[in-house]
Amino acid sequence: MSRLVVVSNRVGPIGDAKRAGGLAIALVEALKTSGGIWFGWTGETTEEPDSRLKLESAGPLTLATVDLSKADHEDYYNGFANRSLWPLFHFRTGLVQYDRQNFAGYERVNASFAKSLLPLIQPDDLIWVHDYHFLLFAEELRKLGCTRPIGHFLHIPFPPRELLTTLPHHEQLVQALFAFDILGFQTEHDRDRFFDYVRMEAGGSILGDKARCFGRTVTARHFPIGIDADNFVEFAESEEGQKQFTSMRDMLRGRKQVIGVDRLDYTKGLPERFNAFERMLEDHPDKRGQTSLLQVAPPSRSDVTEYQDLRLELEGMAGHINGRFAEFNWTPIRYLNRSFARQALAGLCRASHVGLVTPLRDGMNLVAKEYVAAQDPEDPGVLVLSRFAGAAKQMRDAVIINPYDVQGMSDALARALDMPLEERKQRHQALLKNVSDEDIGHWRTTYMDALTSVEDSGVTGGSIHADRSGTSNGSAA
């Protein structure tokens, strides 16, 4: 069996299910099965560049990490990755900030990380690169002579051609993707937008799931990511989960609760969510005093102006709505800016009658799947889900809404809160089957099968470079 090398911006905790997210758990399981390396950034910054590897072993798994200099962190991470790519790939061109220095930093970090990883790559390794931080990574490895199969999975949406072309160096980014062997996307729509760019902008051709351009061929497929459904059910039924469930239901005293759980980010549609909840209270006086919204929104990227502004906006909106509608014994919105353990969140989800997921654009959105998994099958809550979440393509038995339509969201909320038990159970049964059938293990297995098939074919993106350089090993000497 080939060893696996995983590359991501941050590496996850090993063996701590309370801290680890579903992705970290899935990748650790894949690495434990095959043995291998998880490579990424330490999370630490230094005054000067320092490419020395930090290695930590845990059985067959090795964590390999490097520091970033403060300049690289600013240019690569805060700059090009999160001020250019993140808003653009979420269709928010008005928020894109582009700076040539930032792009140079992005190139520099992709190149330096590839150089740091290269000595660790063995001749039979499979390499799996994750997300928008490392779009240039395979190209940099190929320059160094690596001919091993390299796959990429994009966790966020892929933007339409008309938006992508607003970014300087867009062609360089797309051309670099052709150094990978497998490109994984969350949905068919994301994959098709990539194909559209290849055909219409780059003059390439598409045959089945293969794109041909820049003298190379890459396989592009959609692999919708899932959750560990059984694990999240266990969280909801754990001692901590039951404690949170009981405490919340006791506090509600027969009232109903809508829950939202999101990282504080402008892509999540949080102001739109608050507006819709306010509209529902306006339109349905019977819901006043009887329904509350619990919004959990741990802060992220707190040093970025847009995120600071969003936090202030939401705090102001919550205060306005509470001031307008609150009673002595009832608060419409409880807005919490902190993280909770996953067991606690599972219990809170089970205690909530509606899960409200309203991203303006999202690659998948695993909170929607976790809400479904946390429910009591005999008395499940209702998932209200944005049509612009990748999860909506799979979870058609949710109540699907348009987050730009405040009135439509308000009506959907009222409908979900009043939904009869039998309809709730039917919807939940169908949703849970999807969440369980296409779980994180299914995602991992289908992607790894695709990457392994590249090795079996003997034709990789690296073989093109090998023909030019005469190198045929997994890495350059």
C-alpha positions as CSV (number, residue, x, y, z in Angstrom):
1,M,0.0,0.0,0.0
2,S,1.3,3.5,-0.9
3,R,2.0,5.9,1.9
4,L,-0.1,9.0,2.1
5,V,1.2,12.6,2.4
6,V,-1.4,15.2,3.3
7,V,-0.7,18.9,2.8
8,S,-2.9,21.6,4.4
9,N,-2.3,25.1,5.8
10,R,-2.9,23.9,9.4
11,V,-2.5,20.4,10.7
12,G,-5.1,18.9,13.1
13,P,-4.7,17.5,16.6
14,I,-4.0,13.8,16.8
15,G,-6.2,11.6,18.9
16,D,-8.3,14.4,20.5
17,A,-11.8,13.9,19.2
18,K,-13.1,16.7,21.4
19,R,-10.9,19.3,19.7
20,A,-10.6,17.7,16.2
21,G,-13.1,18.5,13.5
22,G,-14.5,15.9,11.1
23,L,-11.9,16.7,8.4
24,A,-9.0,16.2,10.9
25,I,-10.5,12.9,12.1
26,A,-10.9,11.7,8.5
27,L,-7.4,12.6,7.4
28,V,-5.9,11.1,10.6
29,E,-7.8,7.8,9.9
30,A,-6.5,7.8,6.3
31,L,-3.0,8.4,7.5
32,K,-3.2,5.7,10.1
33,T,-4.4,3.2,7.6
34,S,-1.6,3.8,5.1
35,G,1.0,5.4,7.3
36,G,2.3,8.8,6.2
37,I,2.9,12.5,6.9
38,W,0.6,15.4,7.6
39,F,2.5,18.5,6.5
40,G,1.6,22.2,7.1
41,W,2.2,25.4,9.1
42,T,2.9,25.3,12.8
43,G,0.6,28.2,13.5
44,E,3.7,30.1,14.7
45,T,5.4,33.2,13.1
46,T,9.0,34.2,13.3
47,E,10.8,37.5,12.5
48,E,12.9,35.9,9.8
49,P,12.1,33.0,7.4
50,D,12.9,29.6,9.0
51,S,12.3,26.5,6.9
52,R,13.4,24.0,9.5
53,L,11.0,21.1,9.9
54,K,9.4,20.2,13.2
55,L,8.6,16.5,13.3
56,E,6.2,14.8,15.7
57,S,5.5,11.0,15.4
58,A,2.4,9.1,16.6
59,G,2.6,5.5,15.5
60,P,2.5,5.3,11.7
61,L,1.6,9.1,11.4
62,T,4.2,11.9,11.4
63,L,3.3,15.6,11.7
64,A,5.7,17.7,9.8
65,T,5.3,21.5,10.3
66,V,7.2,24.7,9.5
67,D,7.0,28.2,10.8
68,L,6.0,31.2,8.7
69,S,7.9,34.5,8.9
70,K,5.7,37.5,9.9
71,A,6.1,38.9,6.4
72,D,5.1,35.6,4.7
73,H,2.1,35.3,7.1
74,E,0.9,38.7,6.1
75,D,1.4,38.4,2.4
76,Y,0.5,34.7,1.9
77,Y,-2.2,34.1,4.5
78,N,-3.8,37.4,5.5
79,G,-3.1,38.9,2.1
80,F,-3.6,36.8,-1.0
81,A,-5.3,33.8,0.5
82,N,-7.8,35.6,2.7
83,R,-8.1,39.0,1.1
84,S,-8.1,37.9,-2.5
85,L,-8.9,34.2,-3.0
86,W,-11.4,33.8,-0.1
87,P,-13.8,36.6,-1.1
88,L,-13.4,35.9,-4.8
89,F,-14.1,32.2,-4.5
90,H,-17.2,33.1,-2.5
91,F,-18.4,35.4,-5.3
92,R,-17.7,38.6,-3.2
93,T,-15.7,40.6,-5.8
94,G,-16.5,43.8,-3.9
95,L,-14.4,42.6,-1.0
96,V,-11.4,41.4,-3.0
97,Q,-8.2,43.2,-2.2
98,Y,-5.3,42.5,-4.6
99,D,-1.7,43.5,-4.1
100,R,1.2,42.2,-6.1
101,Q,3.3,41.9,-3.0
102,N,0.7,39.6,-1.5
103,F,0.7,37.4,-4.6
104,A,4.5,37.3,-4.5
105,G,4.2,36.1,-0.9
106,Y,1.7,33.4,-1.9
107,E,4.1,32.2,-4.6
108,R,7.0,32.3,-2.1
109,V,5.3,30.2,0.5
110,N,4.0,27.6,-1.9
111,A,7.6,27.2,-3.3
112,S,9.2,27.2,0.2
113,F,6.7,24.7,1.6
114,A,7.2,22.4,-1.5
115,K,11.0,22.6,-0.9
116,S,10.6,21.7,2.8
117,L,8.4,18.7,2.0
118,L,10.4,17.3,-0.9
119,P,13.1,15.4,1.2
120,L,10.3,13.6,3.1
121,I,8.6,12.2,-0.1
122,Q,9.3,8.6,-0.7
123,P,9.2,6.9,-4.2
124,D,5.7,5.2,-3.6
125,D,3.9,8.1,-1.9
126,L,0.6,9.6,-2.8
127,I,0.2,13.3,-2.1
128,W,-3.1,14.9,-1.2
129,V,-3.1,18.8,-1.1
130,H,-6.0,20.7,0.5
131,D,-7.7,24.0,-0.2
132,Y,-7.1,27.4,-1.6
133,H,-3.9,28.1,0.2
134,F,-1.9,25.7,-2.0
135,L,-3.1,26.1,-5.6
136,L,0.5,26.4,-6.8
137,F,1.8,23.6,-4.7
138,A,1.9,20.8,-7.3
139,E,3.5,23.1,-9.8
140,E,6.3,23.8,-7.3
141,L,6.8,20.1,-6.5
142,R,7.0,19.3,-10.3
143,K,9.7,22.0,-10.7
144,L,11.7,20.1,-8.1
145,G,11.3,16.8,-10.0
146,C,8.5,15.1,-8.1
147,T,6.6,12.7,-10.3
148,R,4.4,11.1,-7.7
149,P,0.5,11.3,-8.1
150,I,-0.7,14.6,-6.5
151,G,-4.3,15.3,-5.9
152,H,-6.0,18.5,-4.7
153,F,-9.3,19.0,-3.0
154,L,-10.9,22.5,-2.9
155,H,-13.1,22.9,0.2
156,I,-14.6,26.2,-0.8
157,P,-16.6,27.0,-4.0
158,F,-14.9,27.5,-7.4
159,P,-16.0,30.8,-8.9
160,P,-17.6,31.5,-12.3
161,R,-15.2,32.4,-15.1
162,E,-16.5,35.9,-15.3
163,L,-15.5,36.5,-11.6
164,L,-12.2,34.5,-11.7
165,T,-10.9,36.6,-14.6
166,T,-11.2,39.8,-12.5
167,L,-8.2,38.5,-10.5
168,P,-4.7,39.3,-11.9
169,H,-2.7,36.1,-12.5
170,H,-5.9,34.0,-12.8
171,E,-4.4,32.2,-15.8
172,Q,-1.2,31.4,-13.8
173,L,-3.4,29.9,-11.0
174,V,-5.4,27.7,-13.3
175,Q,-2.4,26.6,-15.3
176,A,-0.8,25.5,-12.0
177,L,-3.8,23.3,-11.2
178,F,-2.9,21.2,-14.3
179,A,0.2,20.0,-12.4
180,F,-2.1,18.0,-10.2
181,D,-3.5,14.7,-11.3
182,I,-6.9,14.8,-9.6
183,L,-8.8,18.0,-8.8
184,G,-11.6,17.4,-6.3
185,F,-14.5,19.8,-5.9
186,Q,-17.5,19.9,-3.5
187,T,-20.2,19.9,-6.2
188,E,-20.8,19.3,-9.9
189,H,-21.5,23.0,-10.2
190,D,-18.0,23.8,-8.9
191,R,-16.4,21.3,-11.2
192,D,-18.4,22.6,-14.2
193,R,-17.3,26.2,-13.5
194,F,-13.7,25.0,-13.7
195,F,-14.5,23.3,-17.0
196,D,-16.1,26.4,-18.3
197,Y,-13.0,28.4,-17.6
198,V,-10.8,25.8,-19.3
199,R,-13.0,25.8,-22.4
200,M,-14.0,29.5,-22.7
201,E,-11.0,31.4,-21.3
202,A,-8.0,29.1,-21.7
203,G,-9.1,27.4,-25.0
204,G,-8.8,23.9,-23.6
205,S,-11.1,20.9,-24.2
206,I,-13.2,18.6,-22.0
207,L,-13.7,14.9,-22.5
208,G,-15.8,13.3,-19.7
209,D,-14.2,14.1,-16.4
210,K,-10.8,15.1,-18.0
211,A,-9.7,18.6,-18.9
212,R,-6.9,19.1,-21.5
213,C,-5.1,22.5,-21.5
214,F,-1.6,23.9,-21.3
215,G,-0.2,20.7,-22.8
216,R,-1.5,18.7,-19.8
217,T,-4.5,16.6,-18.8
218,V,-6.1,16.6,-15.4
219,T,-9.1,14.6,-14.0
220,A,-11.7,16.8,-12.3
221,R,-14.5,15.3,-10.3
222,H,-16.9,16.2,-7.4
223,F,-16.4,14.6,-4.1
224,P,-19.0,16.0,-1.6
225,I,-17.4,16.0,1.8
226,G,-19.4,14.5,4.7
227,I,-19.3,14.1,8.5
228,D,-18.7,11.2,10.8
229,A,-22.4,10.8,11.4
230,D,-22.2,8.0,13.9
231,N,-19.6,10.0,15.9
232,F,-21.9,13.0,16.0
233,V,-24.8,10.9,17.1
234,E,-22.6,9.7,20.0
235,F,-21.7,13.3,20.8
236,A,-25.4,14.2,21.1
237,E,-26.0,11.1,23.4
238,S,-22.9,11.6,25.4
239,E,-23.0,12.8,29.0
240,E,-22.0,16.3,28.0
241,G,-24.4,16.3,25.1
242,Q,-27.3,15.2,27.3
243,K,-26.4,17.7,29.9
244,Q,-26.6,20.6,27.4
245,F,-29.8,19.2,26.0
246,T,-31.5,18.9,29.4
247,S,-30.3,22.3,30.5
248,M,-31.5,24.0,27.4
249,R,-34.9,22.3,27.3
250,D,-35.4,23.2,31.0
251,M,-34.5,26.8,30.2
252,L,-36.9,26.9,27.2
253,R,-39.8,25.8,29.4
254,G,-41.8,24.5,26.4
255,R,-40.8,27.3,24.1
256,K,-39.1,26.7,20.8
257,Q,-35.6,27.5,19.7
258,V,-33.9,28.1,16.4
259,I,-30.1,27.5,16.3
260,G,-27.3,28.8,14.1
261,V,-23.7,27.7,14.5
262,D,-21.2,29.5,12.3
263,R,-17.7,30.8,12.3
264,L,-18.0,34.6,12.3
265,D,-17.6,35.3,8.5
266,Y,-19.3,37.5,5.9
267,T,-20.0,34.4,3.8
268,K,-22.4,32.9,6.3
269,G,-25.4,35.3,5.8
270,L,-25.6,36.2,9.5
271,P,-27.1,39.7,9.1
272,E,-29.6,38.3,6.6
273,R,-30.5,35.6,9.2
274,F,-31.1,38.2,12.0
275,N,-33.3,40.2,9.6
276,A,-35.3,37.2,8.7
277,F,-35.9,36.3,12.4
278,E,-36.9,39.9,13.1
279,R,-39.4,39.8,10.2
280,M,-40.9,36.5,11.5
281,L,-41.5,38.2,14.9
282,E,-43.2,41.1,13.0
283,D,-45.3,38.9,10.8
284,H,-46.2,36.2,13.5
285,P,-47.1,37.8,16.8
286,D,-47.8,34.4,18.2
287,K,-44.1,33.5,17.9
288,R,-43.1,36.4,20.2
289,G,-42.3,35.1,23.7
290,Q,-42.4,31.6,22.3
291,T,-39.4,31.3,19.9
292,S,-35.8,32.4,20.4
293,L,-32.7,32.3,18.2
294,L,-29.5,31.0,19.6
295,Q,-26.6,32.1,17.5
296,V,-23.2,30.7,18.2
297,A,-20.5,32.6,16.2
298,P,-16.9,32.2,17.4
299,P,-14.7,34.9,16.0
300,S,-12.2,34.4,13.3
301,R,-9.6,36.5,11.5
302,S,-10.2,39.2,14.2
303,D,-7.4,41.3,12.8
304,V,-9.2,41.8,9.5
305,T,-11.3,44.9,9.2
306,E,-14.3,43.2,7.4
307,Y,-14.6,40.7,10.3
308,Q,-14.4,43.4,12.9
309,D,-17.1,45.4,11.1
310,L,-19.3,42.3,10.9
311,R,-19.0,41.6,14.6
312,L,-20.1,45.1,15.4
313,E,-23.0,45.0,13.0
314,L,-24.3,41.7,14.5
315,E,-24.0,43.0,18.0
316,G,-25.9,46.1,17.0
317,M,-28.6,44.1,15.3
318,A,-29.0,41.7,18.2
319,G,-29.3,44.6,20.6
320,H,-31.9,46.3,18.3
321,I,-34.1,43.2,18.0
322,N,-33.9,42.4,21.7
323,G,-34.7,46.0,22.6
324,R,-37.7,46.0,20.3
325,F,-39.2,42.6,21.2
326,A,-37.8,41.3,24.5
327,E,-40.0,40.7,27.6
328,F,-39.0,40.3,31.2
329,N,-38.9,36.5,30.9
330,W,-37.9,36.1,27.2
331,T,-35.0,37.3,25.0
332,P,-35.4,36.9,21.3
333,I,-31.7,36.5,20.3
334,R,-28.9,35.0,22.4
335,Y,-25.7,35.8,20.5
336,L,-22.6,34.0,21.7
337,N,-19.1,35.0,20.4
338,R,-17.2,31.9,21.6
339,S,-16.5,28.3,20.8
340,F,-18.1,25.3,22.4
341,A,-16.9,21.6,22.6
342,R,-18.4,19.5,19.9
343,Q,-20.3,17.3,22.4
344,A,-21.9,20.5,23.8
345,L,-22.9,21.7,20.4
346,A,-24.4,18.4,19.6
347,G,-26.6,18.6,22.7
348,L,-27.6,22.2,21.8
349,C,-28.5,21.1,18.3
350,R,-30.7,18.3,19.6
351,A,-32.5,20.7,21.9
352,S,-33.2,23.1,19.0
353,H,-36.4,22.8,17.0
354,V,-35.0,24.4,13.8
355,G,-31.4,24.4,12.5
356,L,-31.0,27.6,10.4
357,V,-28.1,27.5,7.9
358,T,-28.0,30.6,5.6
359,P,-24.7,31.0,3.8
360,L,-24.6,33.4,0.9
361,R,-22.2,30.9,-0.7
362,D,-20.5,27.9,0.9
363,G,-18.5,24.9,-0.4
364,M,-20.5,22.4,1.5
365,N,-21.5,23.4,5.1
366,L,-21.1,20.6,7.5
367,V,-23.1,22.2,10.3
368,A,-26.2,21.4,8.3
369,K,-25.2,17.7,8.3
370,E,-24.3,17.8,12.0
371,Y,-27.6,19.3,12.9
372,V,-29.4,16.4,11.2
373,A,-27.2,13.8,12.8
374,A,-27.8,15.3,16.3
375,Q,-31.6,15.0,16.2
376,D,-33.8,12.5,18.1
377,P,-35.4,10.4,15.3
378,E,-38.6,10.3,17.2
379,D,-38.9,14.0,17.6
380,P,-36.5,15.6,15.1
381,G,-36.0,19.3,14.4
382,V,-36.3,20.9,10.9
383,L,-33.3,21.9,8.8
384,V,-33.7,25.2,7.0
385,L,-30.9,25.5,4.5
386,S,-29.6,28.0,2.0
387,R,-29.8,27.0,-1.6
388,F,-26.3,28.4,-2.0
389,A,-24.7,25.9,0.4
390,G,-23.1,22.9,-1.4
391,A,-25.0,20.7,1.0
392,A,-28.3,21.8,-0.6
393,K,-27.4,19.7,-3.6
394,Q,-27.6,16.5,-1.5
395,M,-30.0,17.6,1.3
396,R,-33.2,18.2,-0.8
397,D,-35.5,17.2,2.1
398,A,-34.5,20.3,4.0
399,V,-36.6,23.4,3.8
400,I,-34.5,25.2,1.1
401,I,-34.4,29.0,1.2
402,N,-32.8,31.9,-0.6
403,P,-30.9,33.9,2.0
404,Y,-31.3,37.1,-0.1
405,D,-35.0,36.9,0.3
406,V,-35.8,38.1,3.9
407,Q,-39.5,37.5,3.5
408,G,-39.0,34.0,2.1
409,M,-36.7,33.1,5.0
410,S,-39.2,34.5,7.5
411,D,-42.0,32.4,6.0
412,A,-39.8,29.3,5.9
413,L,-38.9,29.7,9.6
414,A,-42.6,30.0,10.6
415,R,-43.4,26.9,8.5
416,A,-40.5,24.9,10.0
417,L,-41.6,25.9,13.6
418,D,-45.2,24.7,12.9
419,M,-44.3,21.6,10.9
420,P,-46.3,18.5,12.0
421,L,-44.3,15.6,13.6
422,E,-45.0,13.1,10.8
423,E,-43.6,15.5,8.2
424,R,-40.6,16.2,10.4
425,K,-39.8,12.5,10.8
426,Q,-40.1,11.8,7.1
427,R,-37.8,14.7,6.2
428,H,-35.3,13.7,8.9
429,Q,-35.2,10.1,7.9
430,A,-34.3,11.0,4.3
431,L,-31.8,13.5,5.4
432,L,-30.1,11.2,7.9
433,K,-29.8,8.5,5.2
434,N,-27.9,10.8,3.0
435,V,-25.7,12.1,5.8
436,S,-24.9,8.5,6.8
437,D,-24.5,7.1,3.3
438,E,-22.2,9.9,2.1
439,D,-20.2,10.4,5.2
440,I,-16.6,11.4,5.8
441,G,-15.4,7.9,5.3
442,H,-17.2,7.7,1.9
443,W,-15.6,11.0,0.9
444,R,-12.1,9.8,1.9
445,T,-12.4,6.4,0.3
446,T,-13.8,7.7,-3.1
447,Y,-11.1,10.4,-3.3
448,M,-8.3,8.0,-2.4
449,D,-9.5,5.4,-4.9
450,A,-9.4,8.1,-7.6
451,L,-5.8,9.1,-6.6
452,T,-4.7,5.5,-6.4
453,S,-6.0,4.9,-9.9
454,V,-3.6,7.6,-11.2
455,E,-0.7,5.6,-9.8
456,D,-2.1,2.4,-11.3
457,S,-2.3,4.1,-14.7
458,G,1.4,5.1,-14.6
459,V,0.6,8.5,-16.1
460,T,0.9,11.5,-13.8
461,G,1.2,15.2,-14.2
462,G,4.8,14.8,-13.0
463,S,5.6,12.4,-15.9
464,I,5.4,15.4,-18.3
465,H,8.1,17.2,-16.3
466,A,10.0,14.0,-15.9
467,D,10.2,13.6,-19.7
468,R,11.7,17.1,-19.8
469,S,14.2,16.7,-17.0
470,G,15.0,13.0,-17.2
471,T,14.0,12.5,-13.6
472,S,11.9,9.4,-13.0
473,N,12.0,9.0,-9.2
474,G,9.4,10.3,-6.7
475,S,11.6,13.3,-6.0
476,A,14.6,15.0,-7.3
477,A,17.9,13.9,-5.9
